[in-house]
């Protein structure tokens, strides 16, 4: 799948896990942290910028990122 981010960048990934890894690798923030710590920091930034999102599972997180306009799926 191709994920188009609000800033114009895109990520191509086959799974939610791969999407998160690609997001982490391309991030200006906390890319050097373990994935779990990166996710906590990323979700915190999203909550500040876009409002509170549900992130209990990666599937929930992806749906919420689409809902708040952080990204779309092509």
LOLO-208939 format. One record per atom (N, C-alpha, C, CB): chain; x negated, y, z negated; residue number from 1; atom name. Coordinates in nm, 2 decimals. Glycine has a CB too. Example, Ala and Ser with C-alpha at 12.3 -4.5 7.8 and 13.67 -1.06 7.14 Angstrom:
BEGIN
+-------+--------+--------+--------+-----+------+
! chain !      x !      y !      z !   n ! atom !
+-------+--------+--------+--------+-----+------+
!     A !  -1.32 !  -0.57 !  -0.78 !   1 !    N !
!     A !  -1.23 !  -0.45 !  -0.78 !   1 !   CA !
!     A !  -1.32 !  -0.33 !  -0.78 !   1 !    C !
!     A !  -1.13 !  -0.45 !  -0.90 !   1 !   CB !
!     A !  -1.28 !  -0.22 !  -0.71 !   2 !    N !
!     A !  -1.37 !  -0.11 !  -0.71 !   2 !   CA !
!     A !  -1.29 !   0.00 !  -0.79 !   2 !    C !
!     A !  -1.41 !  -0.06 !  -0.57 !   2 !   CB !
+-------+--------+--------+--------+-----+------+
// end
This chain:
BEGIN
+-------+--------+--------+--------+-----+------+
! chain !      x !      y !      z !   n ! atom !
+-------+--------+--------+--------+-----+------+
!     A !  -0.08 !  -0.12 !   0.00 !   1 !    N !
!     A !   0.00 !   0.00 !   0.00 !   1 !   CA !
!     A !  -0.09 !   0.12 !   0.00 !   1 !    C !
!     A !   0.09 !   0.00 !  -0.12 !   1 !   CB !
!     A !  -0.03 !   0.23 !   0.05 !   2 !    N !
!     A !  -0.10 !   0.36 !   0.05 !   2 !   CA !
!     A !  -0.03 !   0.45 !  -0.04 !   2 !    C !
!     A !  -0.11 !   0.42 !   0.20 !   2 !   CB !
!     A !  -0.10 !   0.50 !  -0.14 !   3 !    N !
!     A !  -0.04 !   0.60 !  -0.24 !   3 !   CA !
!     A !  -0.09 !   0.74 !  -0.20 !   3 !    C !
!     A !  -0.08 !   0.56 !  -0.38 !   3 !   CB !
!     A !   0.00 !   0.83 !  -0.17 !   4 !    N !
!     A !  -0.04 !   0.97 !  -0.14 !   4 !   CA !
!     A !  -0.03 !   1.05 !  -0.27 !   4 !    C !
!     A !   0.05 !   1.02 !  -0.03 !   4 !   CB !
!     A !  -0.14 !   1.10 !  -0.32 !   5 !    N !
!     A !  -0.14 !   1.18 !  -0.44 !   5 !   CA !
!     A !  -0.09 !   1.33 !  -0.41 !   5 !    C !
!     A !  -0.27 !   1.18 !  -0.51 !   5 !   CB !
!     A !  -0.04 !   1.39 !  -0.51 !   6 !    N !
!     A !   0.01 !   1.53 !  -0.50 !   6 !   CA !
!     A !  -0.10 !   1.63 !  -0.45 !   6 !    C !
!     A !   0.07 !   1.58 !  -0.63 !   6 !   CB !
!     A !  -0.23 !   1.60 !  -0.48 !   7 !    N !
!     A !  -0.33 !   1.69 !  -0.44 !   7 !   CA !
!     A !  -0.38 !   1.66 !  -0.30 !   7 !    C !
!     A !  -0.45 !   1.67 !  -0.53 !   7 !   CB !
!     A !  -0.31 !   1.57 !  -0.22 !   8 !    N !
!     A !  -0.35 !   1.54 !  -0.09 !   8 !   CA !
!     A !  -0.44 !   1.42 !  -0.07 !   8 !    C !
!     A !  -0.41 !   1.66 !  -0.03 !   8 !   CB !
!     A !  -0.50 !   1.37 !  -0.17 !   9 !    N !
!     A !  -0.58 !   1.25 !  -0.16 !   9 !   CA !
!     A !  -0.49 !   1.13 !  -0.15 !   9 !    C !
!     A !  -0.68 !   1.24 !  -0.29 !   9 !   CB !
!     A !  -0.55 !   1.02 !  -0.11 !  10 !    N !
!     A !  -0.47 !   0.90 !  -0.11 !  10 !   CA !
!     A !  -0.56 !   0.78 !  -0.16 !  10 !    C !
!     A !  -0.42 !   0.87 !   0.04 !  10 !   CB !
!     A !  -0.49 !   0.68 !  -0.20 !  11 !    N !
!     A !  -0.55 !   0.56 !  -0.25 !  11 !   CA !
!     A !  -0.48 !   0.44 !  -0.18 !  11 !    C !
!     A !  -0.54 !   0.54 !  -0.41 !  11 !   CB !
!     A !  -0.56 !   0.35 !  -0.13 !  12 !    N !
!     A !  -0.51 !   0.23 !  -0.07 !  12 !   CA !
!     A !  -0.54 !   0.11 !  -0.17 !  12 !    C !
!     A !  -0.57 !   0.20 !   0.07 !  12 !   CB !
!     A !  -0.43 !   0.04 !  -0.21 !  13 !    N !
!     A !  -0.45 !  -0.07 !  -0.31 !  13 !   CA !
!     A !  -0.34 !  -0.17 !  -0.29 !  13 !    C !
!     A !  -0.44 !  -0.01 !  -0.45 !  13 !   CB !
!     A !  -0.37 !  -0.29 !  -0.32 !  14 !    N !
!     A !  -0.28 !  -0.40 !  -0.30 !  14 !   CA !
!     A !  -0.20 !  -0.43 !  -0.43 !  14 !    C !
!     A !  -0.35 !  -0.53 !  -0.26 !  14 !   CB !
!     A !  -0.25 !  -0.39 !  -0.54 !  15 !    N !
!     A !  -0.19 !  -0.42 !  -0.67 !  15 !   CA !
!     A !  -0.19 !  -0.30 !  -0.76 !  15 !    C !
!     A !  -0.25 !  -0.54 !  -0.75 !  15 !   CB !
!     A !  -0.11 !  -0.29 !  -0.86 !  16 !    N !
!     A !  -0.11 !  -0.18 !  -0.96 !  16 !   CA !
!     A !  -0.25 !  -0.17 !  -1.03 !  16 !    C !
!     A !   0.00 !  -0.20 !  -1.07 !  16 !   CB !
!     A !  -0.31 !  -0.29 !  -1.06 !  17 !    N !
!     A !  -0.44 !  -0.29 !  -1.12 !  17 !   CA !
!     A !  -0.55 !  -0.23 !  -1.03 !  17 !    C !
!     A !  -0.48 !  -0.43 !  -1.16 !  17 !   CB !
!     A !  -0.54 !  -0.26 !  -0.90 !  18 !    N !
!     A !  -0.63 !  -0.21 !  -0.81 !  18 !   CA !
!     A !  -0.61 !  -0.06 !  -0.79 !  18 !    C !
!     A !  -0.62 !  -0.28 !  -0.67 !  18 !   CB !
!     A !  -0.49 !  -0.01 !  -0.79 !  19 !    N !
!     A !  -0.46 !   0.13 !  -0.78 !  19 !   CA !
!     A !  -0.52 !   0.20 !  -0.90 !  19 !    C !
!     A !  -0.30 !   0.15 !  -0.79 !  19 !   CB !
!     A !  -0.51 !   0.15 !  -1.02 !  20 !    N !
!     A !  -0.57 !   0.22 !  -1.14 !  20 !   CA !
!     A !  -0.72 !   0.22 !  -1.13 !  20 !    C !
!     A !  -0.52 !   0.14 !  -1.27 !  20 !   CB !
!     A !  -0.78 !   0.11 !  -1.08 !  21 !    N !
!     A !  -0.93 !   0.11 !  -1.07 !  21 !   CA !
!     A !  -0.97 !   0.22 !  -0.96 !  21 !    C !
!     A !  -0.97 !  -0.03 !  -1.03 !  21 !   CB !
!     A !  -0.90 !   0.23 !  -0.85 !  22 !    N !
!     A !  -0.93 !   0.33 !  -0.75 !  22 !   CA !
!     A !  -0.91 !   0.47 !  -0.80 !  22 !    C !
!     A !  -0.85 !   0.30 !  -0.62 !  22 !   CB !
!     A !  -0.80 !   0.49 !  -0.88 !  23 !    N !
!     A !  -0.77 !   0.62 !  -0.94 !  23 !   CA !
!     A !  -0.88 !   0.66 !  -1.03 !  23 !    C !
!     A !  -0.64 !   0.61 !  -1.01 !  23 !   CB !
!     A !  -0.93 !   0.56 !  -1.11 !  24 !    N !
!     A !  -1.04 !   0.59 !  -1.21 !  24 !   CA !
!     A !  -1.16 !   0.62 !  -1.14 !  24 !    C !
!     A !  -1.06 !   0.46 !  -1.30 !  24 !   CB !
!     A !  -1.20 !   0.55 !  -1.03 !  25 !    N !
!     A !  -1.32 !   0.57 !  -0.96 !  25 !   CA !
!     A !  -1.33 !   0.71 !  -0.89 !  25 !    C !
!     A !  -1.34 !   0.47 !  -0.85 !  25 !   CB !
!     A !  -1.21 !   0.76 !  -0.85 !  26 !    N !
!     A !  -1.20 !   0.89 !  -0.79 !  26 !   CA !
!     A !  -1.17 !   1.00 !  -0.88 !  26 !    C !
!     A !  -1.10 !   0.88 !  -0.68 !  26 !   CB !
!     A !  -1.16 !   0.98 !  -1.01 !  27 !    N !
!     A !  -1.12 !   1.08 !  -1.10 !  27 !   CA !
!     A !  -1.24 !   1.17 !  -1.14 !  27 !    C !
!     A !  -1.07 !   1.01 !  -1.23 !  27 !   CB !
!     A !  -1.21 !   1.30 !  -1.17 !  28 !    N !
!     A !  -1.31 !   1.39 !  -1.22 !  28 !   CA !
!     A !  -1.32 !   1.38 !  -1.37 !  28 !    C !
!     A !  -1.27 !   1.53 !  -1.18 !  28 !   CB !
!     A !  -1.23 !   1.31 !  -1.43 !  29 !    N !
!     A !  -1.22 !   1.30 !  -1.58 !  29 !   CA !
!     A !  -1.23 !   1.15 !  -1.62 !  29 !    C !
!     A !  -1.09 !   1.36 !  -1.63 !  29 !   CB !
!     A !  -1.32 !   1.13 !  -1.71 !  30 !    N !
!     A !  -1.32 !   1.00 !  -1.78 !  30 !   CA !
!     A !  -1.34 !   0.88 !  -1.70 !  30 !    C !
!     A !  -1.20 !   0.98 !  -1.86 !  30 !   CB !
!     A !  -1.40 !   0.89 !  -1.58 !  31 !    N !
!     A !  -1.42 !   0.78 !  -1.49 !  31 !   CA !
!     A !  -1.52 !   0.68 !  -1.55 !  31 !    C !
!     A !  -1.47 !   0.83 !  -1.35 !  31 !   CB !
!     A !  -1.60 !   0.73 !  -1.64 !  32 !    N !
!     A !  -1.70 !   0.64 !  -1.70 !  32 !   CA !
!     A !  -1.65 !   0.56 !  -1.82 !  32 !    C !
!     A !  -1.82 !   0.72 !  -1.74 !  32 !   CB !
!     A !  -1.53 !   0.58 !  -1.86 !  33 !    N !
!     A !  -1.47 !   0.51 !  -1.97 !  33 !   CA !
!     A !  -1.42 !   0.37 !  -1.93 !  33 !    C !
!     A !  -1.36 !   0.59 !  -2.04 !  33 !   CB !
!     A !  -1.41 !   0.28 !  -2.02 !  34 !    N !
!     A !  -1.34 !   0.15 !  -1.99 !  34 !   CA !
!     A !  -1.20 !   0.18 !  -1.94 !  34 !    C !
!     A !  -1.34 !   0.05 !  -2.11 !  34 !   CB !
!     A !  -1.15 !   0.09 !  -1.85 !  35 !    N !
!     A !  -1.02 !   0.12 !  -1.79 !  35 !   CA !
!     A !  -0.91 !   0.15 !  -1.89 !  35 !    C !
!     A !  -0.98 !   0.00 !  -1.71 !  35 !   CB !
!     A !  -0.90 !   0.08 !  -2.00 !  36 !    N !
!     A !  -0.79 !   0.10 !  -2.10 !  36 !   CA !
!     A !  -0.81 !   0.25 !  -2.16 !  36 !    C !
!     A !  -0.80 !   0.00 !  -2.21 !  36 !   CB !
!     A !  -0.93 !   0.29 !  -2.19 !  37 !    N !
!     A !  -0.95 !   0.42 !  -2.24 !  37 !   CA !
!     A !  -0.92 !   0.53 !  -2.14 !  37 !    C !
!     A !  -1.09 !   0.44 !  -2.30 !  37 !   CB !
!     A !  -0.96 !   0.50 !  -2.01 !  38 !    N !
!     A !  -0.93 !   0.59 !  -1.90 !  38 !   CA !
!     A !  -0.78 !   0.61 !  -1.89 !  38 !    C !
!     A !  -0.99 !   0.54 !  -1.77 !  38 !   CB !
!     A !  -0.70 !   0.50 !  -1.90 !  39 !    N !
!     A !  -0.56 !   0.51 !  -1.88 !  39 !   CA !
!     A !  -0.50 !   0.59 !  -1.99 !  39 !    C !
!     A !  -0.50 !   0.37 !  -1.89 !  39 !   CB !
!     A !  -0.54 !   0.58 !  -2.12 !  40 !    N !
!     A !  -0.49 !   0.66 !  -2.23 !  40 !   CA !
!     A !  -0.51 !   0.81 !  -2.20 !  40 !    C !
!     A !  -0.56 !   0.62 !  -2.36 !  40 !   CB !
!     A !  -0.63 !   0.84 !  -2.16 !  41 !    N !
!     A !  -0.67 !   0.98 !  -2.13 !  41 !   CA !
!     A !  -0.59 !   1.03 !  -2.01 !  41 !    C !
!     A !  -0.82 !   0.99 !  -2.10 !  41 !   CB !
!     A !  -0.57 !   0.95 !  -1.90 !  42 !    N !
!     A !  -0.50 !   0.99 !  -1.78 !  42 !   CA !
!     A !  -0.35 !   1.01 !  -1.82 !  42 !    C !
!     A !  -0.51 !   0.88 !  -1.68 !  42 !   CB !
!     A !  -0.29 !   0.92 !  -1.89 !  43 !    N !
!     A !  -0.15 !   0.94 !  -1.93 !  43 !   CA !
!     A !  -0.13 !   1.06 !  -2.02 !  43 !    C !
!     A !  -0.10 !   0.81 !  -2.01 !  43 !   CB !
!     A !  -0.23 !   1.09 !  -2.10 !  44 !    N !
!     A !  -0.22 !   1.21 !  -2.18 !  44 !   CA !
!     A !  -0.22 !   1.34 !  -2.09 !  44 !    C !
!     A !  -0.34 !   1.22 !  -2.28 !  44 !   CB !
!     A !  -0.31 !   1.34 !  -1.99 !  45 !    N !
!     A !  -0.31 !   1.45 !  -1.90 !  45 !   CA !
!     A !  -0.18 !   1.46 !  -1.82 !  45 !    C !
!     A !  -0.43 !   1.44 !  -1.80 !  45 !   CB !
!     A !  -0.13 !   1.35 !  -1.78 !  46 !    N !
!     A !   0.00 !   1.35 !  -1.70 !  46 !   CA !
!     A !   0.11 !   1.41 !  -1.79 !  46 !    C !
!     A !   0.04 !   1.21 !  -1.65 !  46 !   CB !
!     A !   0.12 !   1.36 !  -1.92 !  47 !    N !
!     A !   0.22 !   1.41 !  -2.01 !  47 !   CA !
!     A !   0.21 !   1.56 !  -2.03 !  47 !    C !
!     A !   0.21 !   1.34 !  -2.14 !  47 !   CB !
!     A !   0.09 !   1.62 !  -2.03 !  48 !    N !
!     A !   0.07 !   1.76 !  -2.04 !  48 !   CA !
!     A !   0.11 !   1.83 !  -1.92 !  48 !    C !
!     A !  -0.08 !   1.79 !  -2.08 !  48 !   CB !
!     A !   0.07 !   1.78 !  -1.80 !  49 !    N !
!     A !   0.10 !   1.85 !  -1.68 !  49 !   CA !
!     A !   0.24 !   1.83 !  -1.62 !  49 !    C !
!     A !   0.00 !   1.80 !  -1.57 !  49 !   CB !
!     A !   0.30 !   1.71 !  -1.64 !  50 !    N !
!     A !   0.42 !   1.68 !  -1.57 !  50 !   CA !
!     A !   0.54 !   1.65 !  -1.67 !  50 !    C !
!     A !   0.40 !   1.56 !  -1.48 !  50 !   CB !
!     A !   0.51 !   1.64 !  -1.80 !  51 !    N !
!     A !   0.61 !   1.60 !  -1.89 !  51 !   CA !
!     A !   0.59 !   1.46 !  -1.93 !  51 !    C !
!     A !   0.75 !   1.63 !  -1.84 !  51 !   CB !
!     A !   0.66 !   1.42 !  -2.04 !  52 !    N !
!     A !   0.64 !   1.28 !  -2.10 !  52 !   CA !
!     A !   0.69 !   1.18 !  -2.00 !  52 !    C !
!     A !   0.73 !   1.27 !  -2.22 !  52 !   CB !
!     A !   0.60 !   1.08 !  -1.98 !  53 !    N !
!     A !   0.64 !   0.96 !  -1.89 !  53 !   CA !
!     A !   0.63 !   0.83 !  -1.97 !  53 !    C !
!     A !   0.54 !   0.96 !  -1.77 !  53 !   CB !
!     A !   0.71 !   0.74 !  -1.92 !  54 !    N !
!     A !   0.71 !   0.60 !  -1.98 !  54 !   CA !
!     A !   0.59 !   0.52 !  -1.92 !  54 !    C !
!     A !   0.84 !   0.53 !  -1.94 !  54 !   CB !
!     A !   0.51 !   0.46 !  -2.01 !  55 !    N !
!     A !   0.39 !   0.39 !  -1.96 !  55 !   CA !
!     A !   0.37 !   0.26 !  -2.03 !  55 !    C !
!     A !   0.27 !   0.48 !  -1.97 !  55 !   CB !
!     A !   0.48 !   0.19 !  -2.07 !  56 !    N !
!     A !   0.46 !   0.07 !  -2.14 !  56 !   CA !
!     A !   0.39 !  -0.04 !  -2.06 !  56 !    C !
!     A !   0.60 !   0.02 !  -2.18 !  56 !   CB !
!     A !   0.42 !  -0.04 !  -1.93 !  57 !    N !
!     A !   0.35 !  -0.14 !  -1.84 !  57 !   CA !
!     A !   0.30 !  -0.06 !  -1.72 !  57 !    C !
!     A !   0.45 !  -0.25 !  -1.79 !  57 !   CB !
!     A !   0.21 !  -0.12 !  -1.64 !  58 !    N !
!     A !   0.16 !  -0.06 !  -1.52 !  58 !   CA !
!     A !   0.27 !  -0.03 !  -1.42 !  58 !    C !
!     A !   0.05 !  -0.14 !  -1.46 !  58 !   CB !
!     A !   0.37 !  -0.12 !  -1.41 !  59 !    N !
!     A !   0.48 !  -0.10 !  -1.32 !  59 !   CA !
!     A !   0.56 !   0.02 !  -1.37 !  59 !    C !
!     A !   0.57 !  -0.23 !  -1.32 !  59 !   CB !
!     A !   0.58 !   0.04 !  -1.50 !  60 !    N !
!     A !   0.65 !   0.16 !  -1.55 !  60 !   CA !
!     A !   0.57 !   0.28 !  -1.51 !  60 !    C !
!     A !   0.67 !   0.15 !  -1.70 !  60 !   CB !
!     A !   0.44 !   0.28 !  -1.53 !  61 !    N !
!     A !   0.36 !   0.39 !  -1.51 !  61 !   CA !
!     A !   0.36 !   0.43 !  -1.36 !  61 !    C !
!     A !   0.21 !   0.36 !  -1.54 !  61 !   CB !
!     A !   0.36 !   0.34 !  -1.27 !  62 !    N !
!     A !   0.36 !   0.37 !  -1.12 !  62 !   CA !
!     A !   0.50 !   0.43 !  -1.09 !  62 !    C !
!     A !   0.34 !   0.24 !  -1.04 !  62 !   CB !
!     A !   0.61 !   0.38 !  -1.14 !  63 !    N !
!     A !   0.74 !   0.43 !  -1.12 !  63 !   CA !
!     A !   0.75 !   0.57 !  -1.17 !  63 !    C !
!     A !   0.85 !   0.34 !  -1.18 !  63 !   CB !
!     A !   0.70 !   0.60 !  -1.29 !  64 !    N !
!     A !   0.70 !   0.73 !  -1.35 !  64 !   CA !
!     A !   0.61 !   0.83 !  -1.27 !  64 !    C !
!     A !   0.66 !   0.72 !  -1.49 !  64 !   CB !
!     A !   0.50 !   0.79 !  -1.22 !  65 !    N !
!     A !   0.41 !   0.88 !  -1.15 !  65 !   CA !
!     A !   0.48 !   0.92 !  -1.02 !  65 !    C !
!     A !   0.28 !   0.81 !  -1.11 !  65 !   CB !
!     A !   0.56 !   0.83 !  -0.96 !  66 !    N !
!     A !   0.64 !   0.87 !  -0.84 !  66 !   CA !
!     A !   0.75 !   0.96 !  -0.88 !  66 !    C !
!     A !   0.70 !   0.74 !  -0.77 !  66 !   CB !
!     A !   0.82 !   0.93 !  -0.99 !  67 !    N !
!     A !   0.94 !   1.01 !  -1.04 !  67 !   CA !
!     A !   0.90 !   1.16 !  -1.06 !  67 !    C !
!     A !   1.00 !   0.95 !  -1.16 !  67 !   CB !
!     A !   0.78 !   1.18 !  -1.13 !  68 !    N !
!     A !   0.75 !   1.31 !  -1.17 !  68 !   CA !
!     A !   0.68 !   1.39 !  -1.05 !  68 !    C !
!     A !   0.65 !   1.31 !  -1.29 !  68 !   CB !
!     A !   0.65 !   1.32 !  -0.94 !  69 !    N !
!     A !   0.59 !   1.39 !  -0.83 !  69 !   CA !
!     A !   0.44 !   1.39 !  -0.82 !  69 !    C !
!     A !   0.64 !   1.53 !  -0.82 !  69 !   CB !
!     A !   0.38 !   1.30 !  -0.90 !  70 !    N !
!     A !   0.23 !   1.29 !  -0.90 !  70 !   CA !
!     A !   0.19 !   1.22 !  -0.77 !  70 !    C !
!     A !   0.18 !   1.21 !  -1.02 !  70 !   CB !
!     A !   0.27 !   1.13 !  -0.72 !  71 !    N !
!     A !   0.24 !   1.06 !  -0.59 !  71 !   CA !
!     A !   0.36 !   1.01 !  -0.53 !  71 !    C !
!     A !   0.14 !   0.95 !  -0.63 !  71 !   CB !
!     A !   0.34 !   0.96 !  -0.40 !  72 !    N !
!     A !   0.44 !   0.89 !  -0.33 !  72 !   CA !
!     A !   0.38 !   0.77 !  -0.27 !  72 !    C !
!     A !   0.51 !   0.98 !  -0.21 !  72 !   CB !
!     A !   0.46 !   0.67 !  -0.23 !  73 !    N !
!     A !   0.40 !   0.55 !  -0.16 !  73 !   CA !
!     A !   0.45 !   0.55 !  -0.02 !  73 !    C !
!     A !   0.45 !   0.42 !  -0.24 !  73 !   CB !
!     A !   0.35 !   0.53 !   0.07 !  74 !    N !
!     A !   0.38 !   0.53 !   0.21 !  74 !   CA !
!     A !   0.39 !   0.38 !   0.26 !  74 !    C !
!     A !   0.27 !   0.60 !   0.29 !  74 !   CB !
+-------+--------+--------+--------+-----+------+
// end
